[in-house]
Amino acid sequence: MNGLQMPLAVGLAAIAAGAVAYVVLTPLLSGESRAAKRRQAVSVVTSPAQRVATASRREQVARSLKEVEAKRGGTKVSLELKIARAGLDWTKQKFYAVSALMAVVTGLVVFVLTAHTLATLAGLFAGAFGLPLWLLSFLRKKRIKAFITELPTAIDIITRGVRSGIPVGDCFRIIAREAQEPIRGEFRQVVESQTMGLTLGDAMVRMYERVPVSDVNFFAIVIGIQGRSGGNLSEALGNLSRVLRERKKMEGKIQAMSMEAKASGGIIAALPFVVAVLTYLSSPDYVALLWTTNTGKMALVASAIWMSIGIFVMKKMISFEV
């Protein structure tokens, strides 16, 4: 038995020694002890005056953030602002003239195609109020998309300039002179606003009014807080640029993953029209009942309503926001 007890005792002793070594050495190897020492050193070095200064700085940053948000909270979307968001330099009179021209052209086209009074009036109404607003919305979305694509590059220029010792205003002038549109135009307006006497934070608030997206909102908040409370602007802008680029990558991944669903939705939406055209080519008299009889017209209206609902639902299902 003594021969068996000796190896067993040695094994238990080795296990106990290994456990003790693990408990003692793991904090040292993982850096936990060093982190605890750093925390203790910071707590010792930090004086009550320093803690008060840190708390007051946090309050100042929070106050500055509330001021920035309050300035942009009551923005009213006027016609001039809608035109500016579309990137047009039109006046209200020119917009009304273009709307009247669209109304006349749309009314004439509908009258030539249908020769119906109510349809012509509907065409006039759509041309006067629907098409101009749709045009502004289309141009606004296109401009915002181009702006968001170029914004990280502009932020990188400001970050590198600030790290090199170039003032923020000069960085804005460089972008206003050398960047692509619409970045160049927006930064030029910021520089001109500063020339007129506005602060950089107020000029950035106006930029957010013209380009109402979250990316510009974050950019304006960072610039506004830095102007009021100070801080490491290059680090903040570098982090913002990285976040914007990561969001852009995520949007690309989502778009690639949803292409199959978009293709399926397009095929399903186009299928009734393709079938109707093929049926009309083979049996025109059979399909003509849809627009020559009252029952057929009611069926067309009901089908258009249900098709519109289906297309809207499919679009909402495959639309994602990052």
C-alpha positions in Angstrom: 0.0 0.0 0.0 2.9 2.3 0.7 4.0 1.9 -2.9 0.6 3.1 -4.1 0.2 5.9 -1.6 3.5 7.6 -2.5 2.6 8.3 -6.2 -0.9 9.3 -5.1 0.4 11.8 -2.6 2.9 13.2 -5.1 0.1 13.6 -7.7 -2.2 15.4 -5.2 0.7 17.7 -4.2 1.4 18.5 -7.9 -2.3 19.4 -8.5 -2.4 21.6 -5.4 0.8 23.4 -6.5 -0.6 23.9 -10.0 -3.8 25.3 -8.6 -1.9 27.7 -6.4 0.3 28.8 -9.3 -2.7 29.4 -11.5 -4.4 31.5 -8.9 -1.3 33.6 -8.2 0.1 33.9 -11.8 -3.1 34.4 -13.8 -3.8 38.0 -12.6 -0.2 38.9 -13.3 -0.2 37.4 -16.8 -3.6 38.8 -17.8 -2.7 42.3 -16.7 -5.4 42.5 -14.0 -2.9 43.6 -11.3 -1.5 46.3 -13.6 -5.0 47.6 -14.3 -5.8 47.6 -10.6 -2.6 49.5 -9.9 -3.4 52.1 -12.6 -6.9 52.6 -11.2 -5.5 53.0 -7.8 -2.9 55.5 -9.0 -5.5 57.5 -10.9 -7.8 57.5 -7.8 -4.9 58.7 -5.7 -3.6 61.3 -8.2 -7.1 62.7 -8.9 -7.7 65.5 -6.5 -11.1 66.8 -5.4 -10.5 70.0 -7.5 -9.8 67.8 -10.6 -13.0 65.8 -10.0 -14.9 69.0 -9.7 -13.4 70.3 -13.0 -14.3 67.0 -14.8 -17.9 67.2 -13.5 -18.2 70.8 -14.6 -16.8 70.0 -18.0 -19.4 67.2 -18.4 -22.1 69.6 -17.5 -20.8 72.2 -20.0 -20.8 69.6 -22.7 -24.3 68.5 -21.9 -25.5 72.1 -21.9 -23.8 72.7 -25.2 -25.5 69.7 -26.7 -28.9 70.9 -25.5 -28.2 74.3 -27.0 -27.3 72.7 -30.4 -30.4 70.6 -30.4 -32.6 73.5 -29.4 -31.4 75.6 -32.3 -32.4 73.0 -34.8 -35.6 71.9 -33.1 -38.0 74.5 -34.5 -36.9 74.5 -38.1 -39.9 75.0 -40.4 -39.6 73.4 -43.9 -40.5 76.3 -46.1 -40.6 76.3 -49.9 -37.2 78.1 -50.0 -35.7 75.4 -47.8 -37.1 72.6 -49.9 -35.6 74.3 -53.0 -32.2 74.6 -51.2 -32.3 71.0 -50.1 -32.8 70.0 -53.7 -29.6 71.9 -54.6 -31.4 74.5 -56.9 -30.9 78.2 -56.9 -34.5 79.0 -57.9 -36.6 81.7 -56.4 -40.2 81.1 -55.4 -41.4 82.9 -58.5 -39.3 80.7 -60.8 -40.6 77.6 -59.0 -44.2 78.8 -59.5 -43.5 79.4 -63.2 -42.1 75.9 -63.6 -45.1 74.5 -61.8 -47.5 76.3 -64.1 -45.6 75.1 -67.2 -45.7 71.5 -65.9 -49.4 71.9 -65.3 -50.1 73.1 -68.9 -47.9 70.4 -70.5 -49.5 67.6 -68.3 -53.0 68.9 -69.0 -52.4 69.0 -72.8 -50.9 65.5 -72.8 -53.8 64.0 -70.8 -56.4 65.9 -73.0 -54.8 64.6 -76.2 -54.7 61.0 -74.9 -58.2 60.9 -73.3 -60.2 63.9 -74.5 -62.0 63.8 -71.1 -62.6 66.9 -69.0 -62.2 65.4 -65.6 -59.0 63.6 -66.6 -57.6 66.9 -68.0 -58.4 68.7 -64.8 -56.7 65.9 -62.8 -53.7 66.2 -65.1 -53.6 69.9 -64.5 -53.7 69.4 -60.7 -51.0 66.7 -60.8 -48.8 68.9 -63.0 -49.2 72.0 -60.8 -48.8 70.3 -57.4 -47.6 66.7 -57.7 -44.8 66.8 -60.3 -42.9 69.9 -58.9 -42.9 68.5 -55.4 -41.9 65.1 -56.7 -39.0 66.7 -58.6 -37.8 68.5 -55.5 -38.0 65.2 -53.5 -36.1 63.3 -56.2 -33.3 65.9 -56.5 -33.1 66.1 -52.7 -32.6 62.4 -52.3 -30.0 62.3 -55.1 -28.1 65.2 -53.6 -28.2 63.8 -50.0 -26.9 60.5 -51.3 -23.9 62.2 -53.1 -23.3 64.3 -50.0 -23.2 61.3 -47.6 -20.8 59.5 -50.0 -18.3 62.4 -49.9 -18.7 63.4 -46.3 -16.2 61.0 -44.7 -13.5 62.2 -47.1 -14.2 65.8 -46.1 -14.0 64.9 -42.4 -10.7 63.1 -43.0 -9.3 66.3 -44.6 -10.4 68.3 -41.5 -8.9 65.7 -39.2 -5.5 65.6 -40.9 -5.5 69.4 -41.1 -6.2 69.8 -37.4 -3.5 67.3 -36.5 -1.1 69.3 -38.7 -1.8 72.5 -37.0 -4.1 74.0 -39.6 -7.1 76.0 -38.2 -10.5 74.5 -38.7 -11.7 77.5 -40.7 -8.8 77.0 -43.2 -9.7 73.3 -43.5 -13.3 74.3 -44.4 -11.9 76.7 -47.0 -9.8 73.9 -48.6 -12.9 71.7 -48.8 -15.0 74.5 -50.2 -12.3 75.1 -52.9 -11.3 71.6 -53.9 -14.0 69.0 -53.0 -16.7 67.6 -55.3 -20.3 68.8 -55.3 -22.5 69.0 -53.3 -19.8 69.0 -50.5 -18.1 71.9 -52.0 -21.2 74.1 -52.2 -22.3 73.3 -48.7 -18.9 74.0 -47.2 -18.7 77.2 -49.2 -22.0 78.4 -47.7 -20.5 77.6 -44.2 -17.4 79.7 -45.0 -19.6 82.5 -46.4 -21.8 82.4 -43.2 -18.7 82.8 -41.1 -17.7 85.8 -43.2 -21.1 87.3 -42.5 -20.5 87.0 -38.7 -22.0 83.6 -37.8 -20.1 81.2 -35.6 -19.0 77.9 -36.9 -21.5 76.1 -34.8 -24.4 78.2 -36.1 -23.2 77.7 -39.7 -23.2 74.0 -39.1 -26.7 74.1 -37.8 -27.7 75.8 -41.1 -25.9 73.0 -43.0 -28.0 70.4 -41.2 -31.2 72.3 -42.1 -30.2 72.1 -45.8 -29.0 68.4 -45.5 -31.3 66.9 -42.9 -29.6 63.5 -42.3 -28.1 62.0 -39.1 -24.6 62.0 -40.5 -24.6 65.8 -40.8 -26.3 66.1 -37.5 -23.5 64.2 -35.8 -20.9 66.3 -37.6 -22.6 69.5 -36.6 -22.9 68.4 -32.9 -19.2 67.5 -32.8 -18.2 70.9 -34.3 -20.6 72.8 -32.0 -19.5 71.1 -28.8 -15.8 71.6 -29.7 -16.4 75.3 -30.3 -18.1 75.7 -27.0 -16.3 73.3 -24.7 -13.0 72.5 -26.4 -11.6 69.0 -26.6 -9.7 66.8 -29.0 -11.4 67.7 -32.3 -9.2 65.5 -34.5 -9.9 62.4 -32.4 -13.7 63.0 -32.3 -13.8 63.6 -36.1 -11.6 60.6 -36.7 -14.0 58.4 -34.8 -17.0 60.0 -36.6 -15.4 59.3 -40.0 -14.7 55.7 -39.1 -18.4 55.3 -37.9 -19.7 56.8 -41.2 -17.5 54.5 -43.3 -18.6 51.4 -41.3 -22.3 52.5 -41.8 -21.6 52.8 -45.5 -20.2 49.3 -45.6 -23.1 48.0 -43.7 -25.5 49.6 -46.2 -23.7 48.0 -49.1 -23.9 44.6 -47.4 -27.6 45.0 -46.7 -28.2 46.1 -50.3 -26.4 43.1 -51.7 -28.3 40.7 -49.4 -31.7 42.3 -50.4 -31.1 42.2 -54.1 -32.7 38.8 -54.4 -35.9 40.0 -52.7 -35.9 43.2 -54.8 -35.6 41.1 -58.0 -38.4 38.9 -56.9 -40.6 41.9 -56.0 -39.9 43.4 -59.4 -40.8 40.2 -61.2 -44.1 39.8 -59.2 -45.1 43.4 -59.8 -44.4 43.2 -63.6 -46.0 39.8 -64.1 -49.7 41.1 -64.4 -48.7 43.7 -67.0 -46.6 41.2 -69.1 -49.5 38.7 -69.0 -52.0 41.4 -70.0 -49.8 42.5 -73.0 -49.3 38.9 -74.2 -53.1 38.2 -73.8 -53.9 41.3 -75.8 -51.6 40.3 -78.6 -53.2 36.9 -78.8 -56.9 37.8 -78.1 -57.4 41.5 -78.3 -61.2 41.3 -78.2 -61.1 39.2 -75.0 -58.9 41.7 -73.1 -60.7 44.8 -74.5 -63.6 44.0 -72.2 -61.5 45.4 -69.3 -61.8 49.0 -70.6 -64.9 48.8 -72.7 -67.4 47.7 -70.1 -68.2 49.1 -66.6 -67.4 45.8 -64.9 -64.0 45.6 -66.6 -63.2 49.2 -65.5 -64.2 48.4 -61.9 -62.0 45.3 -62.1 -59.1 47.4 -63.4 -59.5 49.9 -60.6 -59.7 47.2 -57.9 -56.6 45.5 -59.4 -54.6 48.7 -59.5 -55.5 49.3 -55.8 -54.5 45.8 -54.7 -51.3 45.9 -56.9 -50.4 49.3 -55.3 -50.9 47.8 -51.8 -48.8 44.7 -52.6 -46.0 46.8 -54.1 -45.9 49.1 -51.1 -45.8 46.1 -48.7 -43.0 44.5 -50.6 -41.0 47.7 -50.7 -41.4 48.1 -46.9 -40.3 44.5 -46.4 -37.1 44.9 -48.4 -36.2 48.4 -47.2 -33.7 48.6 -44.3 -32.3 51.6 -42.5 -28.8 51.5 -40.9 
